[in-house]
């Protein structure tokens, strides 16, 4: 305990925290954009696959699973945008 009391503790500045939060929000926004593009691409491939496997129960089930995966990726994109908004609101409050 005495060692900890003698040791100087460097606390991050408000600007350091704001910068770190900004990077987090920016990464979330970039991930949201890439996820949305991925979801769109998967949907396009899924539509093409459905044309090939129509009538095959297992093929159609695979297309349904792909659709569910695409929807999950799209939802993650929405949540990343929400994180970006929350981070920007945090930064605004922090730097008032």
Secondary structure as UniProt FT lines:
FT   HELIX           2..6
FT   HELIX           14..53
FT   TURN            54..55
FT   HELIX           57..94
//
